[in-house]
Amino acid sequence: MKILLTLCLFFITLTQAQNQPWQGKFETIDNMIAPPNIYRTASGAPGKAYWQQRANYKIKAKIDETNNTLLGEETITYFNNSPDDLKYIWIQLEQNVNKKENEDFGDLGNKMRDSMTTRHMQFLTRAINFPAGYTIKSVKDGNGTNMKTIINNTMMKVKLNTTLKSGTSTKIAIDWLYPITDRSMYLLSREGYEYFPEDDNTVYLIAHWFPRMAVYNDTEGWQNQQFQKLGEFALEFGDYDVEITVPTNHIIASTGVLKNKEAVLSKTQIKRLKQAAQSFKKPVMVITKDEAERNEKQKSNKQKTWKFSAKNVRDFAFASSRKFLWDAQAVKLPTHTVMAMSYYPKEGLPVWQESSTKAVINALEVYSKSTFEYPYPVCISVNTSNIGMEFPMISFNGGRPDKNGIISDRAKQSMISTIIHEVGHNWFPMIVSSDERKWMWMDEGLNTFLNHRTLAERYPTFNSVKPKDIVPFMSGDKNILRPIMTNSDNELMSQFGANFYRKPTVGLQMLRNSIIGKELFDEAFITYANRWKYKHPNPADLFRTLEDATATDLDWFFRGWFFTTDHVDMELTNVKWFKVINENSSKQQNISKKTKNSSNTIATFKNGPKFINMLATPESAYGQFLSRLDEDKVRKNILSKNIYEITVKNIGGLVMPLHIEWIFNDGTSEIDKLPADIWRRNEYEIQETFVKEKTVRQVNLDPNFEFADINMENNSFPKTILKSNFDNFKAKKSN
């Protein structure tokens, strides 16, 4: 129990440490974020005048397997819901990033080493110059009239033949083609093909494959920032009707709903899909291993066309191969049933058949509970050879066993975590559609937070991100560290995982578990997700919503955790132990005199307590107020109790709540929790006083390691020496 102890002084004014300037850690962040307006309110919600554009697509595409080329034609219906009249529009051409002059745009990992793989050398030097990038054959308006265009790397400016007035729409027809790239030969490749020489087959992962409308919004106008691979996408919502022509025995996994299954699937496959729609216990094999292996051997020049429809999505992707096994299972959510499905080559067996669809289901259930119900009819996981990548209703996910079908526990955990993570991106940013080009952390950080919450609930034996995991990063060289509030393409390749994924995750964990509380935080997080689903939130909208929905001042946390590279390092510099004596007790007065005459006047555990004489209430305005208290009762509650004054210094710069563990002589313990507000008047050093019934043996700060303190050796009093990892390793080996 913490109390205010009145001895001789009645006010203690905390002042800044000498020669240490005030840093305003508890000042508002209003000057650091965009001010509220009619489009985005001060509460963090969309305003009454909020608007956003929309783009519907009709696309016909064809894979030329012989030449690994994709050919397409599309008609975009673009709705100008803004208050502005537009004379031109911007269209994204992400495939152009693979052109030789644009590859490694932004100097991604461009460094020589003493020993290098052939693949890494290709990344650096482009020793083989593969054909890449769009060939735009034509751009026409709705009347079939050519439109003037200017291509600037990954952006195409289209000059409209007629000004697009506010509240109207226009059509743009584009014909194009591009060489599908070998995804193993390009750094950070999210798409392309994977070739299997053993059976002379290919898996095509087709993404950011069609010219797409750039975002035009209320905060910056056109988001026409170049695609440099690290910062991903900013996209508008719309409806899609897509026809994809592929070799006749290819199987396609895609965003959307298959509209012509009778034309592209066998009667057996259709029957199995119907069975899967009623199977809530386990997946049904729509295409078995034996059937997939037969497909691998049946090469044909014949083709067939698959037709898909997707409503209210911001992107569209698909995968195509004759190698695919396919399983499916129904998932019952509160208001509708979703088909969870996995597509994988035989090289993914057995782990993909055992684990992929199950991981999809776990993600659907936990994310739906934690934000809002998954709204789409299907959710698909496709096996790929390397990094995972997300799109609406479908994701490409790495992780495979060796040629003997064996996968390590660590690799399996990584695979399952990747599937959950990429499925989770359906919420952030595929529905809560933040700008990945500018703020990678708004989708990666929030998604990783829920990713590891899913692991903790459904896979409790797996490793999941905890505050200790961010310590090595936050204790790094401040000359190269960047704050979370850094644009996506400006982060170092070596640090973007820590800064944009793990640090925001740990920050949200702190808010939920240790600062706000789970119930209130969860309601606020759900509020944010529902306010901004199918809309384009900015960081300020998240910050304001979390404060608005919790009645908690969090500016101090956002300022320190998101806008600086400060770290947490609280030092417990001193603990003083006092006992109060009665002024009429001569025996205790003699003890007190002995203590005062001691050479060491600061009481420590070793020297015993320092005795304090409790005086009568003085005559003063404040004393008159206190005189109304029952002094006998106060004395009774204080006499013979142990009073401890602790001094804590803020070494790292980040203010945080103080969780103080008291370990008593009898072996019991308890924890006092103080809010971060204790640092408001002195950001460098504080003293706090506590009353304890029992005698204290040890005091520890942050005993459960909730605040990512980078140096736990200065968190205890008396001081303790923590064993190094090497010492722990030696002890383990000796045992």
Phi, psi and omega in degrees: 000128179264133179228165171266115184262119178261116178251268178255332182252148185247346176231133172242116181264119178277124181244157178297145176301148183301137174064020176241115187288152174291133184251358176065039185292341180252011175286158181293160178259020183302326180279359182251350180232162182297139180291153177293158180205192183290345180266328182223117190276167178292344177278348183097002180264158172299140179280172180297333181264008181301140178217160169205155183283170179215146180220119174261148185231135164242119189231139168237125184227156180216134174264120172269097186293327182297318184254005183049055182233144174248128178246140183208158171220142184216155169236121179260128169257112188253125183257122179267092179269002181282165175281002186257148169272137186245130178263342177210164178228163176243136180237136182278136176233069188298331181300338180293344179295338181276355176294152186304318183287345182252342183300144186061030172309126180087013173059053182283105174062033186273079185216134177280152178227164179296324180228128186221146175282160177300320180298316180292324177297323176296320177303318188280319191251347188050050182305325173249121183268089179290145173295140183200161175094163184286144159251110179271111185279323178197152172225119185228157176274186184294343178266002181084011181271135179300147179241145180282135181229153172227123181260125176241095181055252184261016178231139177240123176270125179247117179275122184286139178289334177226134180306133179272104183287154175302133178086006179241178180227166178214163178244140177230124179252129184230132171250137184205170169204160173202152175286128176287129187270154172286110188293344178283347186257003182234132180294135180056036179286124179263356185207189180115198182242154173238122183261137179247096185295334183300323179237011176056051179227166185226142168253123179260125175247105191253114183213162193028059190253343181240150176301127188236147179294134171285161180280137169240121187221182186280346186262335182214006186072231180284126170272086182245033174296136183297146176280119180241018175082317183286305172285125191270258196228149168234120191220155178266154176279155177184180176255145184235133165239116190230132174244128185235120180259127184219168174307148195299329181258017169287149171246134182249132168252133191209156162305141172096189183250133177289123186263343184230051185299329179297333183273340187239345180246154176283164178299325179295317180295320178295319178298316180295323177297321177295322176296318180298326180294344177249003183261106182257357184261321183206159180291152173253133178282112177279321173231122183273173178299315180298319180292321178295320179294326175292321177299321181303327186270348186260080176281140181208151176274354179288156182226162173216159185244126176262140181240129182232151175229135178223133183251133172056054175238161182257002180196173181210132179218161177206163175231145183217133178190153171275356183275350194288129154277157185213123173234157185210148178212145179277144178234119181271110173260171188307322186242352179199170180252135180249143173267113174268128187221152176227141176235132184201148173286167180300338178296345178273353181283149359268352192294326181290321178294326181282326198236336190293303183296326176299319179294321176301314181296315179300319178295314180303318185286314184288316180296320180298321178291327188270346182224274175209161185295134176305124191267347190268163184278338182226157173214121194237140173241125180244132181282135178225170187277339184220224194302152178279156177206143189249149174209167179301125176071354183213145176218150177255124190228133180277174177112114179215154172285174175283185185294344177266005180080014183259135177227138181289158178301320181295316180294323179294317177301316180298318180298311182296318178298321179296316179300313180299318181298312184289324173297320180299335178295347173302327178277311181233107015246015186289335177244306170279091201269076177284169184269101181290335179298325182261316191233080179302324185295336183291334174257315183291318182291312180295322179291319179296324175303312179284329175305311183281339171292322177295316178300316182297325182277319190255339180226066189297342179275351180282155172286136176225157185296133177226165182307325182297336185289341181266353183301312180302322179291313185288340177267012182282185183293116182294344179290338181243347179290146175238152177288164176303321181283059176239137178300146190308314186281356181266356181275149176291142179303325184287348187237352187294331177295316179289317189279325185259342180252297191281320182295315174299323178300311180298320178300316178292325176297318178299314180299317184287313190272331194230346185245307181268314187111146189297312185297312182290319179297315182300319177297319180293320180294319176297321178300313179301311183299319182284327176298324192246012176291138185063021177228179186245089179280155172248168179308319181300326181293322176292311182302312184293322180295318181297324176285317183299321186271358180236351186054040181235128174287111181244009182301323179299323181286313180299318181301312185283314188282324187260331187255354181230172173251018175298161178232173178264122172209095178264129180249122174276095190277332183199150172227123177253139183245125182234154168229140181268135177248157178280134184297341180267001182266104182293326181297313181289330176296319178298319178298318181297320179298319179299319181294319181293330180277354180294152179295333180250100186275349177268116184289136174231174179301322184292320185271355182090179185283160170261129185271135182241131178276125181272110185274166176289159181294126180288161179274107177198171180302315179289325178296324178295323176297314181292335182295341177285348177284157176277097186297324180298321180292319178299314181298318181298323181285338185259321184302136178075356177279162176263126180247128183237128174251122179253148174242126181235132176254142175266098183275322188277339179107327179279127174278144180211162170302158176250120171252119189243121178262130177251120176254121187266165182299334180275004177093349177280170181208163173207163183235129170260138182240118180249139181287165180297341181302340180299343180267002188300320186261350174211109186276356187248325185206139178225155170238135178227146186242139184225150176246129182231140176292319186263164176276134186270136176260326186210143175236132181229140173267146175048057188295334181260012177052059182266346191238020174055040176295126188280347182223094181281350181291338179256021182260005185233154173215128352303158185299142174236150178259117180279142177289141177286166176301326180292320178296318178297321179296317180297318180296320179295318180294321182292331180281000000 
